[in-house]
Amino acid sequence: MESVLGLMSGTSMDGVDAAIIVTDGETIADFGPRRFRPYTAAEREVLRAALTDAAGIVDRAERPGAVRQAERIVTESHGEAAEALLAEHPECKVSLVGFHGHTVFHAPDRRLTVQIGDGAALAKRLGVPVVFDLRAADVAAGGEGAPLVPVYHRALVRRSALTGTIAVVNIGGVANLTCVAADGSLVAGDTGPGNALIDDFVRERTGAAMDHDGALAAKGTVDDGGLARLLDHPWFDRPMPKSLDRGAFSAAASAAAGLSVPDGVATLTAFTSRTIAKSIVKAGGADCIVIAGGGAHNPTMCAMIAAAAGTAVTLAGDLGWSTDFLEAEAFAYLAARSARGLPITFPGTTGVSAPMTGGRLVRP
């Protein structure tokens, strides 16, 4: 067992999550401290510009336009988050770092995925080996490259001794699902938009960063016609595994353009909730749904998911799991697996032909 630090910058672009766990890449011995380093407004604007400028990338080594500056920001902010956490907890002798980086482009159908962040520079700064670029090998082998977290979800389910089929849903900018069967087999994939469309709509209409606690959605009325148009997309009928880019459904927000703010937020929240529920049903259903990520703080969304799926919802925090740092912990776990040559992706999670490891290990 070793202490491993995981770092994650998600599609919601709110900041850097840093978390330490004790693991051997198979079991989770203990959860350690966590820390959040928010992006500044200026940093967030560069990251948004990088998403636009990355759209034309054809070689994953390219860093056009704002992407180069964004990579510097990502590397620097992750270094700051890691240093601050380790300074606060000198008792944690970290021997490895899992560094996801920040996804600016994801097109597995073209065998192309781009996560910016300089792993070698981070290893030199921290003086600790770093595992990074964890999606590339899977995509190169014909997999979706996402989601990567399912194997960690399974470890959490086993640690909590949950029984039956458990659906673990992580709702960040994009929402993803892991169905852990009683025999430990995995079915996983992205379900569709998570908070991204809601956050963008709220920011554009009100200037606020998000729908705090689902308050706007709770006040609004779902536009059933608009929702039906949003759901009428062939991607949602594709079986798992599958993945998508944060901006894949950005044009769908136009369905809410003519609505009041509460009604628009309610409609987009219903869109996320219905697509999550549909994915669970298509995967064979579940005995329990566990929700983590930013969506776990949205009771309106959680209630919509439970109603649409016809299954009770449990929040990750109620099981002793981290709600907000679960993905950072997952990348610590994945780094430990990668360093030992253990598989991190599977046919049922990314569609790759056989279980495979991934990631690049760099030393200081």
TIDREN-504985 format. One record per residue (C-alpha): x negated, y negated, z negated. Coordinates in Angstrom, 3 decimals. Each point is the difference from the previous one (the first is absolute). Layout:
BEGIN
<pakol><x>X</x><y>Y</y><z>Z</z></pakol>
...
This chain:
BEGIN
<pakol><x>0.000</x><y>0.000</y><z>0.000</z></pakol>
<pakol><x>-1.192</x><y>-3.529</y><z>0.721</z></pakol>
<pakol><x>1.302</x><y>-3.550</y><z>-0.283</z></pakol>
<pakol><x>0.881</x><y>-1.315</y><z>3.452</z></pakol>
<pakol><x>1.091</x><y>-3.520</y><z>0.924</z></pakol>
<pakol><x>2.640</x><y>-0.413</y><z>2.704</z></pakol>
<pakol><x>0.623</x><y>-3.216</y><z>1.924</z></pakol>
<pakol><x>3.042</x><y>-0.772</y><z>2.132</z></pakol>
<pakol><x>1.214</x><y>-2.953</y><z>2.063</z></pakol>
<pakol><x>3.457</x><y>0.755</y><z>1.328</z></pakol>
<pakol><x>2.204</x><y>-1.208</y><z>2.817</z></pakol>
<pakol><x>1.816</x><y>-2.367</y><z>-2.365</z></pakol>
<pakol><x>-3.229</x><y>-2.068</y><z>-0.084</z></pakol>
<pakol><x>0.514</x><y>-1.067</y><z>-3.603</z></pakol>
<pakol><x>-3.504</x><y>0.859</y><z>-1.179</z></pakol>
<pakol><x>-2.446</x><y>2.716</y><z>-1.042</z></pakol>
<pakol><x>0.943</x><y>2.812</y><z>-2.371</z></pakol>
<pakol><x>-2.850</x><y>1.606</y><z>-1.950</z></pakol>
<pakol><x>0.489</x><y>3.099</y><z>-2.155</z></pakol>
<pakol><x>-2.163</x><y>2.651</y><z>-1.643</z></pakol>
<pakol><x>0.925</x><y>3.654</y><z>-0.464</z></pakol>
<pakol><x>-1.901</x><y>2.997</y><z>-1.281</z></pakol>
<pakol><x>0.181</x><y>2.815</y><z>2.527</z></pakol>
<pakol><x>-1.801</x><y>2.777</y><z>1.804</z></pakol>
<pakol><x>2.054</x><y>-0.558</y><z>3.133</z></pakol>
<pakol><x>2.419</x><y>2.776</y><z>-0.952</z></pakol>
<pakol><x>1.464</x><y>-0.810</y><z>-3.405</z></pakol>
<pakol><x>0.462</x><y>-3.338</y><z>-1.758</z></pakol>
<pakol><x>-1.630</x><y>0.128</y><z>-3.414</z></pakol>
<pakol><x>0.854</x><y>-3.554</y><z>-1.035</z></pakol>
<pakol><x>1.162</x><y>-3.399</y><z>1.170</z></pakol>
<pakol><x>-2.332</x><y>-2.925</y><z>-0.634</z></pakol>
<pakol><x>0.298</x><y>-3.779</y><z>0.018</z></pakol>
<pakol><x>1.411</x><y>-2.034</y><z>2.866</z></pakol>
<pakol><x>-0.318</x><y>-3.523</y><z>1.295</z></pakol>
<pakol><x>1.622</x><y>-2.154</y><z>2.681</z></pakol>
<pakol><x>-1.835</x><y>-2.699</y><z>1.925</z></pakol>
<pakol><x>2.517</x><y>-2.122</y><z>1.950</z></pakol>
<pakol><x>-0.801</x><y>-1.447</y><z>3.378</z></pakol>
<pakol><x>0.066</x><y>-3.778</y><z>0.159</z></pakol>
<pakol><x>2.450</x><y>-1.640</y><z>2.388</z></pakol>
<pakol><x>-2.899</x><y>-0.853</y><z>2.321</z></pakol>
<pakol><x>-1.290</x><y>3.584</y><z>-0.028</z></pakol>
<pakol><x>3.466</x><y>1.319</y><z>0.723</z></pakol>
<pakol><x>0.330</x><y>-2.284</y><z>3.011</z></pakol>
<pakol><x>-3.284</x><y>1.340</y><z>1.423</z></pakol>
<pakol><x>1.231</x><y>3.570</y><z>-0.495</z></pakol>
<pakol><x>3.254</x><y>-0.825</y><z>1.793</z></pakol>
<pakol><x>-1.951</x><y>-1.571</y><z>2.857</z></pakol>
<pakol><x>-2.178</x><y>3.099</y><z>0.145</z></pakol>
<pakol><x>3.080</x><y>2.183</y><z>0.566</z></pakol>
<pakol><x>0.824</x><y>-2.084</y><z>3.073</z></pakol>
<pakol><x>-3.556</x><y>-0.071</y><z>1.306</z></pakol>
<pakol><x>-0.448</x><y>3.738</y><z>-0.559</z></pakol>
<pakol><x>2.921</x><y>0.870</y><z>2.274</z></pakol>
<pakol><x>-2.246</x><y>0.140</y><z>3.059</z></pakol>
<pakol><x>-2.731</x><y>2.194</y><z>-1.484</z></pakol>
<pakol><x>-1.018</x><y>2.928</y><z>2.220</z></pakol>
<pakol><x>-3.200</x><y>0.968</y><z>-1.848</z></pakol>
<pakol><x>0.191</x><y>0.355</y><z>-3.791</z></pakol>
<pakol><x>-3.365</x><y>-1.744</y><z>-0.392</z></pakol>
<pakol><x>1.408</x><y>-3.210</y><z>1.500</z></pakol>
<pakol><x>0.580</x><y>-2.969</y><z>-2.308</z></pakol>
<pakol><x>1.757</x><y>-2.614</y><z>2.161</z></pakol>
<pakol><x>1.115</x><y>-3.427</y><z>-1.167</z></pakol>
<pakol><x>0.990</x><y>-0.140</y><z>-3.664</z></pakol>
<pakol><x>-0.755</x><y>3.692</y><z>-0.523</z></pakol>
<pakol><x>-3.691</x><y>-0.635</y><z>-0.698</z></pakol>
<pakol><x>0.770</x><y>-2.638</y><z>-2.633</z></pakol>
<pakol><x>2.687</x><y>2.239</y><z>-1.473</z></pakol>
<pakol><x>-2.511</x><y>2.832</y><z>-0.373</z></pakol>
<pakol><x>-2.302</x><y>-2.283</y><z>-2.004</z></pakol>
<pakol><x>2.933</x><y>-0.998</y><z>-2.203</z></pakol>
<pakol><x>1.035</x><y>3.635</y><z>-0.532</z></pakol>
<pakol><x>-3.531</x><y>1.100</y><z>-0.924</z></pakol>
<pakol><x>-0.577</x><y>-2.954</y><z>-2.329</z></pakol>
<pakol><x>3.374</x><y>0.262</y><z>-1.749</z></pakol>
<pakol><x>-0.384</x><y>3.730</y><z>-0.565</z></pakol>
<pakol><x>-3.453</x><y>-0.548</y><z>-1.427</z></pakol>
<pakol><x>1.390</x><y>-2.625</y><z>-2.376</z></pakol>
<pakol><x>2.854</x><y>2.255</y><z>-1.097</z></pakol>
<pakol><x>-2.335</x><y>2.922</y><z>-0.663</z></pakol>
<pakol><x>-2.565</x><y>-2.086</y><z>-1.867</z></pakol>
<pakol><x>2.653</x><y>-1.617</y><z>-2.192</z></pakol>
<pakol><x>1.532</x><y>3.364</y><z>-0.936</z></pakol>
<pakol><x>-3.360</x><y>1.597</y><z>-0.768</z></pakol>
<pakol><x>-1.110</x><y>-3.043</y><z>-2.029</z></pakol>
<pakol><x>3.169</x><y>0.234</y><z>-2.104</z></pakol>
<pakol><x>-0.500</x><y>3.734</y><z>-0.550</z></pakol>
<pakol><x>-3.720</x><y>0.778</y><z>-0.279</z></pakol>
<pakol><x>0.925</x><y>3.328</y><z>-1.596</z></pakol>
<pakol><x>1.127</x><y>1.207</y><z>3.423</z></pakol>
<pakol><x>-3.100</x><y>1.351</y><z>1.680</z></pakol>
<pakol><x>1.208</x><y>0.164</y><z>3.572</z></pakol>
<pakol><x>-1.970</x><y>2.314</y><z>2.288</z></pakol>
<pakol><x>1.998</x><y>-0.457</y><z>3.213</z></pakol>
<pakol><x>2.248</x><y>-2.569</y><z>1.696</z></pakol>
<pakol><x>2.871</x><y>0.667</y><z>2.419</z></pakol>
<pakol><x>0.437</x><y>-3.038</y><z>2.281</z></pakol>
<pakol><x>3.048</x><y>-0.030</y><z>2.270</z></pakol>
<pakol><x>-0.683</x><y>-3.376</y><z>1.579</z></pakol>
<pakol><x>2.840</x><y>-1.873</y><z>1.677</z></pakol>
<pakol><x>1.897</x><y>1.347</y><z>3.016</z></pakol>
<pakol><x>0.223</x><y>-2.541</y><z>2.825</z></pakol>
<pakol><x>0.955</x><y>2.376</y><z>2.812</z></pakol>
<pakol><x>1.424</x><y>3.504</y><z>0.085</z></pakol>
<pakol><x>0.877</x><y>1.773</y><z>3.250</z></pakol>
<pakol><x>-0.522</x><y>3.743</y><z>-0.472</z></pakol>
<pakol><x>1.615</x><y>0.698</y><z>3.381</z></pakol>
<pakol><x>-3.133</x><y>-1.639</y><z>1.440</z></pakol>
<pakol><x>-2.220</x><y>1.730</y><z>-2.582</z></pakol>
<pakol><x>-0.840</x><y>-3.394</y><z>-1.411</z></pakol>
<pakol><x>0.189</x><y>-1.339</y><z>-3.553</z></pakol>
<pakol><x>-1.896</x><y>-2.938</y><z>-1.468</z></pakol>
<pakol><x>-0.617</x><y>-0.611</y><z>-3.712</z></pakol>
<pakol><x>-2.253</x><y>-2.994</y><z>-0.575</z></pakol>
<pakol><x>-2.462</x><y>-0.129</y><z>-2.883</z></pakol>
<pakol><x>-3.769</x><y>0.525</y><z>-0.155</z></pakol>
<pakol><x>-0.546</x><y>3.160</y><z>-2.046</z></pakol>
<pakol><x>-3.793</x><y>-0.241</y><z>0.123</z></pakol>
<pakol><x>0.023</x><y>-3.591</y><z>-1.280</z></pakol>
<pakol><x>2.367</x><y>0.978</y><z>-2.808</z></pakol>
<pakol><x>-2.202</x><y>2.939</y><z>-1.033</z></pakol>
<pakol><x>-3.040</x><y>-2.289</y><z>-0.098</z></pakol>
<pakol><x>1.856</x><y>-2.604</y><z>-2.039</z></pakol>
<pakol><x>1.370</x><y>2.461</y><z>-2.563</z></pakol>
<pakol><x>-2.996</x><y>2.334</y><z>-0.100</z></pakol>
<pakol><x>2.370</x><y>2.981</y><z>0.338</z></pakol>
<pakol><x>0.641</x><y>2.380</y><z>2.932</z></pakol>
<pakol><x>3.085</x><y>-0.950</y><z>2.010</z></pakol>
<pakol><x>2.318</x><y>2.169</y><z>2.083</z></pakol>
<pakol><x>1.856</x><y>-2.033</y><z>2.630</z></pakol>
<pakol><x>1.551</x><y>0.243</y><z>3.497</z></pakol>
<pakol><x>2.214</x><y>2.832</y><z>-1.179</z></pakol>
<pakol><x>2.515</x><y>-0.002</y><z>2.868</z></pakol>
<pakol><x>-2.245</x><y>0.083</y><z>3.061</z></pakol>
<pakol><x>-0.897</x><y>3.703</y><z>0.120</z></pakol>
<pakol><x>3.634</x><y>1.083</y><z>-0.196</z></pakol>
<pakol><x>1.059</x><y>-2.370</y><z>2.789</z></pakol>
<pakol><x>-2.933</x><y>1.082</y><z>2.166</z></pakol>
<pakol><x>1.152</x><y>3.602</y><z>-0.467</z></pakol>
<pakol><x>3.509</x><y>-0.844</y><z>1.195</z></pakol>
<pakol><x>1.627</x><y>-0.667</y><z>-3.371</z></pakol>
<pakol><x>2.047</x><y>-3.023</y><z>-1.014</z></pakol>
<pakol><x>-2.657</x><y>-1.118</y><z>-2.498</z></pakol>
<pakol><x>2.768</x><y>-0.821</y><z>-2.458</z></pakol>
<pakol><x>1.222</x><y>0.396</y><z>-2.567</z></pakol>
<pakol><x>-3.115</x><y>1.015</y><z>-1.926</z></pakol>
<pakol><x>1.516</x><y>-0.032</y><z>-3.473</z></pakol>
<pakol><x>2.057</x><y>3.272</y><z>0.104</z></pakol>
<pakol><x>-2.726</x><y>2.228</y><z>-1.451</z></pakol>
<pakol><x>-0.216</x><y>-2.389</y><z>-2.971</z></pakol>
<pakol><x>3.785</x><y>0.033</y><z>-0.349</z></pakol>
<pakol><x>-0.195</x><y>3.787</y><z>-0.273</z></pakol>
<pakol><x>-2.629</x><y>-0.272</y><z>-2.742</z></pakol>
<pakol><x>2.275</x><y>-2.400</y><z>-1.902</z></pakol>
<pakol><x>3.011</x><y>2.299</y><z>0.374</z></pakol>
<pakol><x>-2.022</x><y>2.938</y><z>-1.333</z></pakol>
<pakol><x>-1.340</x><y>-2.083</y><z>-2.898</z></pakol>
<pakol><x>3.562</x><y>-0.952</y><z>-0.947</z></pakol>
<pakol><x>1.247</x><y>3.595</y><z>0.324</z></pakol>
<pakol><x>2.939</x><y>-1.103</y><z>2.153</z></pakol>
<pakol><x>2.042</x><y>2.831</y><z>1.497</z></pakol>
<pakol><x>1.867</x><y>0.453</y><z>3.237</z></pakol>
<pakol><x>-0.615</x><y>-2.111</y><z>3.090</z></pakol>
<pakol><x>-1.221</x><y>-3.472</y><z>-0.926</z></pakol>
<pakol><x>0.165</x><y>-2.952</y><z>2.398</z></pakol>
<pakol><x>-2.606</x><y>-2.619</y><z>-0.863</z></pakol>
<pakol><x>0.653</x><y>-3.308</y><z>1.747</z></pakol>
<pakol><x>-2.562</x><y>-2.787</y><z>0.039</z></pakol>
<pakol><x>1.491</x><y>-3.313</y><z>1.108</z></pakol>
<pakol><x>-2.588</x><y>-2.568</y><z>0.997</z></pakol>
<pakol><x>0.093</x><y>-2.036</y><z>3.204</z></pakol>
<pakol><x>0.761</x><y>3.317</y><z>1.719</z></pakol>
<pakol><x>1.804</x><y>2.797</y><z>-1.856</z></pakol>
<pakol><x>-1.340</x><y>3.540</y><z>-0.036</z></pakol>
<pakol><x>1.354</x><y>3.287</y><z>-1.301</z></pakol>
<pakol><x>-1.517</x><y>3.193</y><z>-1.369</z></pakol>
<pakol><x>2.209</x><y>3.024</y><z>-0.565</z></pakol>
<pakol><x>-1.770</x><y>2.402</y><z>-2.355</z></pakol>
<pakol><x>1.648</x><y>3.429</y><z>0.153</z></pakol>
<pakol><x>0.088</x><y>2.373</y><z>-2.958</z></pakol>
<pakol><x>-2.830</x><y>2.004</y><z>1.604</z></pakol>
<pakol><x>-2.144</x><y>-3.119</y><z>0.383</z></pakol>
<pakol><x>0.417</x><y>-0.328</y><z>3.763</z></pakol>
<pakol><x>0.179</x><y>-3.548</y><z>1.307</z></pakol>
<pakol><x>2.153</x><y>-1.818</y><z>2.537</z></pakol>
<pakol><x>-0.785</x><y>-3.680</y><z>0.321</z></pakol>
<pakol><x>0.030</x><y>-3.077</y><z>2.184</z></pakol>
<pakol><x>0.959</x><y>-3.629</y><z>0.261</z></pakol>
<pakol><x>3.750</x><y>-0.575</y><z>-0.201</z></pakol>
<pakol><x>0.129</x><y>-3.491</y><z>1.506</z></pakol>
<pakol><x>-0.298</x><y>-3.532</y><z>-1.363</z></pakol>
<pakol><x>-0.412</x><y>-0.384</y><z>-3.735</z></pakol>
<pakol><x>-0.191</x><y>-3.532</y><z>-1.377</z></pakol>
<pakol><x>-1.658</x><y>-1.621</y><z>3.024</z></pakol>
<pakol><x>3.107</x><y>-1.174</y><z>1.859</z></pakol>
<pakol><x>1.640</x><y>-1.184</y><z>-3.222</z></pakol>
<pakol><x>-3.109</x><y>-1.876</y><z>-1.135</z></pakol>
<pakol><x>-0.464</x><y>-1.670</y><z>3.386</z></pakol>
<pakol><x>3.666</x><y>-1.003</y><z>0.193</z></pakol>
<pakol><x>0.020</x><y>-1.439</y><z>-3.530</z></pakol>
<pakol><x>-3.254</x><y>-1.883</y><z>0.580</z></pakol>
<pakol><x>1.234</x><y>-1.509</y><z>3.256</z></pakol>
<pakol><x>3.413</x><y>-1.004</y><z>-1.373</z></pakol>
<pakol><x>-0.860</x><y>-1.032</y><z>-3.570</z></pakol>
<pakol><x>-3.787</x><y>-0.246</y><z>-0.361</z></pakol>
<pakol><x>0.054</x><y>2.622</y><z>-2.776</z></pakol>
<pakol><x>-2.286</x><y>3.021</y><z>0.286</z></pakol>
<pakol><x>2.684</x><y>2.662</y><z>-0.485</z></pakol>
<pakol><x>3.476</x><y>0.846</y><z>-1.251</z></pakol>
<pakol><x>-0.885</x><y>0.172</y><z>-3.701</z></pakol>
<pakol><x>1.814</x><y>2.856</y><z>-1.750</z></pakol>
<pakol><x>2.296</x><y>0.397</y><z>3.019</z></pakol>
<pakol><x>2.000</x><y>-2.997</y><z>-1.204</z></pakol>
<pakol><x>0.752</x><y>-1.418</y><z>3.452</z></pakol>
<pakol><x>1.024</x><y>3.377</y><z>1.412</z></pakol>
<pakol><x>2.310</x><y>0.528</y><z>-2.985</z></pakol>
<pakol><x>1.811</x><y>-3.243</y><z>0.819</z></pakol>
<pakol><x>0.336</x><y>0.717</y><z>3.698</z></pakol>
<pakol><x>2.298</x><y>2.077</y><z>2.166</z></pakol>
<pakol><x>-1.447</x><y>2.481</y><z>2.489</z></pakol>
<pakol><x>0.781</x><y>-0.807</y><z>3.631</z></pakol>
<pakol><x>1.126</x><y>3.466</y><z>1.098</z></pakol>
<pakol><x>-0.222</x><y>-0.806</y><z>3.695</z></pakol>
<pakol><x>-3.517</x><y>-1.375</y><z>-0.309</z></pakol>
<pakol><x>-1.021</x><y>2.960</y><z>-2.120</z></pakol>
<pakol><x>1.369</x><y>2.454</y><z>2.560</z></pakol>
<pakol><x>-2.060</x><y>-1.679</y><z>2.725</z></pakol>
<pakol><x>-3.119</x><y>0.209</y><z>-2.149</z></pakol>
<pakol><x>0.542</x><y>3.683</y><z>-0.695</z></pakol>
<pakol><x>0.606</x><y>0.770</y><z>3.669</z></pakol>
<pakol><x>-3.655</x><y>0.556</y><z>0.850</z></pakol>
<pakol><x>-1.420</x><y>3.323</y><z>1.219</z></pakol>
<pakol><x>-2.984</x><y>-0.201</y><z>-2.359</z></pakol>
<pakol><x>2.241</x><y>0.793</y><z>-2.964</z></pakol>
<pakol><x>1.104</x><y>3.263</y><z>1.600</z></pakol>
<pakol><x>-3.552</x><y>1.253</y><z>0.432</z></pakol>
<pakol><x>-0.937</x><y>2.761</y><z>-2.459</z></pakol>
<pakol><x>-2.761</x><y>-0.332</y><z>-2.554</z></pakol>
<pakol><x>-2.911</x><y>-0.496</y><z>0.063</z></pakol>
<pakol><x>-0.079</x><y>-3.448</y><z>1.588</z></pakol>
<pakol><x>-1.484</x><y>-3.411</y><z>-0.729</z></pakol>
<pakol><x>0.370</x><y>-3.579</y><z>1.111</z></pakol>
<pakol><x>-1.708</x><y>-3.371</y><z>-0.062</z></pakol>
<pakol><x>1.232</x><y>-2.747</y><z>-2.353</z></pakol>
<pakol><x>1.177</x><y>-2.073</y><z>2.937</z></pakol>
<pakol><x>1.776</x><y>2.829</y><z>1.835</z></pakol>
<pakol><x>3.480</x><y>-1.231</y><z>-0.944</z></pakol>
<pakol><x>-0.706</x><y>-3.709</y><z>-0.451</z></pakol>
<pakol><x>2.353</x><y>-0.843</y><z>2.866</z></pakol>
<pakol><x>2.773</x><y>1.759</y><z>-1.921</z></pakol>
<pakol><x>0.126</x><y>-2.927</y><z>-2.405</z></pakol>
<pakol><x>1.836</x><y>-1.926</y><z>2.720</z></pakol>
<pakol><x>3.086</x><y>1.989</y><z>-0.984</z></pakol>
<pakol><x>0.065</x><y>-2.053</y><z>-3.193</z></pakol>
<pakol><x>-0.835</x><y>-3.338</y><z>1.601</z></pakol>
<pakol><x>3.557</x><y>-1.319</y><z>0.140</z></pakol>
<pakol><x>0.955</x><y>1.118</y><z>-3.493</z></pakol>
<pakol><x>-0.140</x><y>-1.859</y><z>-3.292</z></pakol>
<pakol><x>-3.102</x><y>0.712</y><z>-2.075</z></pakol>
<pakol><x>1.789</x><y>2.396</y><z>-2.410</z></pakol>
<pakol><x>1.785</x><y>1.831</y><z>2.829</z></pakol>
<pakol><x>-3.188</x><y>0.224</y><z>2.063</z></pakol>
<pakol><x>-1.978</x><y>1.387</y><z>-2.928</z></pakol>
<pakol><x>2.798</x><y>2.438</y><z>-0.859</z></pakol>
<pakol><x>0.077</x><y>1.264</y><z>3.593</z></pakol>
<pakol><x>-3.774</x><y>0.457</y><z>0.233</z></pakol>
<pakol><x>-0.045</x><y>1.678</y><z>-3.427</z></pakol>
<pakol><x>2.699</x><y>2.386</y><z>1.176</z></pakol>
<pakol><x>-2.086</x><y>0.681</y><z>3.119</z></pakol>
<pakol><x>-3.003</x><y>1.064</y><z>-2.088</z></pakol>
<pakol><x>2.181</x><y>2.009</y><z>-2.384</z></pakol>
<pakol><x>1.962</x><y>1.833</y><z>2.682</z></pakol>
<pakol><x>-3.116</x><y>0.960</y><z>1.961</z></pakol>
<pakol><x>-1.639</x><y>1.361</y><z>-3.164</z></pakol>
<pakol><x>3.106</x><y>2.019</y><z>-0.843</z></pakol>
<pakol><x>0.315</x><y>1.273</y><z>3.567</z></pakol>
<pakol><x>-3.612</x><y>1.189</y><z>-0.076</z></pakol>
<pakol><x>0.577</x><y>1.889</y><z>-3.253</z></pakol>
<pakol><x>3.082</x><y>1.716</y><z>1.407</z></pakol>
<pakol><x>-1.780</x><y>0.888</y><z>3.274</z></pakol>
<pakol><x>-2.890</x><y>1.461</y><z>-2.007</z></pakol>
<pakol><x>2.425</x><y>2.416</y><z>-1.663</z></pakol>
<pakol><x>1.179</x><y>-2.020</y><z>-2.988</z></pakol>
<pakol><x>-1.388</x><y>-0.224</y><z>-3.507</z></pakol>
<pakol><x>0.952</x><y>0.774</y><z>-3.570</z></pakol>
<pakol><x>-1.453</x><y>-3.286</y><z>-1.228</z></pakol>
<pakol><x>-1.252</x><y>-3.213</y><z>1.620</z></pakol>
<pakol><x>-2.932</x><y>-1.800</y><z>-1.644</z></pakol>
<pakol><x>-0.564</x><y>-3.596</y><z>1.101</z></pakol>
<pakol><x>-3.308</x><y>-1.844</y><z>-0.279</z></pakol>
<pakol><x>-1.489</x><y>-3.145</y><z>1.498</z></pakol>
<pakol><x>1.533</x><y>-3.450</y><z>0.189</z></pakol>
<pakol><x>3.420</x><y>1.439</y><z>0.797</z></pakol>
<pakol><x>0.166</x><y>1.531</y><z>-3.472</z></pakol>
<pakol><x>0.460</x><y>-3.547</y><z>-1.327</z></pakol>
<pakol><x>3.075</x><y>-0.500</y><z>2.175</z></pakol>
<pakol><x>3.016</x><y>1.571</y><z>-1.768</z></pakol>
<pakol><x>2.280</x><y>-0.930</y><z>2.878</z></pakol>
<pakol><x>-2.138</x><y>1.983</y><z>2.428</z></pakol>
<pakol><x>-0.333</x><y>2.941</y><z>-2.386</z></pakol>
<pakol><x>3.772</x><y>0.167</y><z>-0.441</z></pakol>
<pakol><x>0.521</x><y>-0.112</y><z>3.762</z></pakol>
<pakol><x>-2.466</x><y>2.862</y><z>0.499</z></pakol>
<pakol><x>1.701</x><y>2.153</y><z>-2.651</z></pakol>
<pakol><x>3.430</x><y>-0.658</y><z>1.509</z></pakol>
<pakol><x>-1.085</x><y>0.694</y><z>3.582</z></pakol>
<pakol><x>-1.932</x><y>3.162</y><z>-0.894</z></pakol>
<pakol><x>2.522</x><y>1.278</y><z>-2.542</z></pakol>
<pakol><x>-2.873</x><y>0.771</y><z>-2.363</z></pakol>
<pakol><x>-1.041</x><y>-1.501</y><z>-3.322</z></pakol>
<pakol><x>-2.950</x><y>-2.380</y><z>0.021</z></pakol>
<pakol><x>-2.784</x><y>-0.026</y><z>-2.601</z></pakol>
<pakol><x>-2.557</x><y>-2.793</y><z>-0.196</z></pakol>
<pakol><x>-3.657</x><y>1.003</y><z>0.013</z></pakol>
<pakol><x>-0.554</x><y>-1.895</y><z>-3.238</z></pakol>
<pakol><x>2.590</x><y>2.148</y><z>-1.763</z></pakol>
<pakol><x>-2.250</x><y>3.013</y><z>0.643</z></pakol>
<pakol><x>-3.114</x><y>-1.709</y><z>-1.298</z></pakol>
<pakol><x>-1.251</x><y>-0.623</y><z>3.530</z></pakol>
<pakol><x>-1.161</x><y>-3.413</y><z>1.119</z></pakol>
<pakol><x>2.602</x><y>-1.878</y><z>1.984</z></pakol>
<pakol><x>-2.288</x><y>-2.639</y><z>1.469</z></pakol>
<pakol><x>-3.413</x><y>1.682</y><z>0.035</z></pakol>
<pakol><x>0.957</x><y>3.463</y><z>1.234</z></pakol>
<pakol><x>-1.568</x><y>-0.531</y><z>3.431</z></pakol>
<pakol><x>-3.245</x><y>-1.348</y><z>-1.472</z></pakol>
<pakol><x>-0.144</x><y>3.099</y><z>-2.201</z></pakol>
<pakol><x>0.708</x><y>2.110</y><z>3.070</z></pakol>
<pakol><x>-3.047</x><y>-1.357</y><z>1.797</z></pakol>
<pakol><x>-2.149</x><y>0.824</y><z>-3.003</z></pakol>
<pakol><x>1.381</x><y>3.540</y><z>0.167</z></pakol>
<pakol><x>-0.535</x><y>0.190</y><z>3.763</z></pakol>
<pakol><x>-3.587</x><y>-1.228</y><z>-0.377</z></pakol>
<pakol><x>-0.689</x><y>2.806</y><z>-2.470</z></pakol>
<pakol><x>1.486</x><y>2.523</y><z>2.422</z></pakol>
<pakol><x>-1.924</x><y>-1.435</y><z>2.938</z></pakol>
<pakol><x>-3.301</x><y>0.110</y><z>-1.900</z></pakol>
<pakol><x>0.601</x><y>3.711</y><z>-0.649</z></pakol>
<pakol><x>1.090</x><y>0.781</y><z>3.548</z></pakol>
<pakol><x>3.565</x><y>0.785</y><z>-1.062</z></pakol>
<pakol><x>2.867</x><y>-0.671</y><z>2.430</z></pakol>
<pakol><x>1.828</x><y>-3.307</y><z>-0.302</z></pakol>
<pakol><x>2.449</x><y>0.398</y><z>2.904</z></pakol>
<pakol><x>2.152</x><y>2.947</y><z>1.026</z></pakol>
<pakol><x>2.252</x><y>1.082</y><z>2.881</z></pakol>
<pakol><x>3.081</x><y>-0.859</y><z>-2.064</z></pakol>
<pakol><x>-1.236</x><y>-3.474</y><z>-0.983</z></pakol>
<pakol><x>-1.602</x><y>-1.443</y><z>3.135</z></pakol>
<pakol><x>0.634</x><y>2.619</y><z>2.679</z></pakol>
<pakol><x>-3.695</x><y>0.858</y><z>0.308</z></pakol>
<pakol><x>-0.485</x><y>3.565</y><z>1.249</z></pakol>
<pakol><x>-1.717</x><y>1.295</y><z>-3.167</z></pakol>
<pakol><x>-0.819</x><y>-1.333</y><z>-3.485</z></pakol>
<pakol><x>-2.997</x><y>-2.291</y><z>0.247</z></pakol>
<pakol><x>-2.137</x><y>-2.278</y><z>-2.086</z></pakol>
<pakol><x>-0.890</x><y>-3.555</y><z>0.979</z></pakol>
<pakol><x>-1.741</x><y>-3.169</y><z>-1.031</z></pakol>
<pakol><x>-3.568</x><y>-1.250</y><z>0.176</z></pakol>
<pakol><x>-2.284</x><y>0.054</y><z>-3.030</z></pakol>
<pakol><x>-2.531</x><y>-2.825</y><z>-0.322</z></pakol>
<pakol><x>-2.509</x><y>-0.413</y><z>-2.791</z></pakol>
<pakol><x>-1.431</x><y>-3.215</y><z>-1.437</z></pakol>
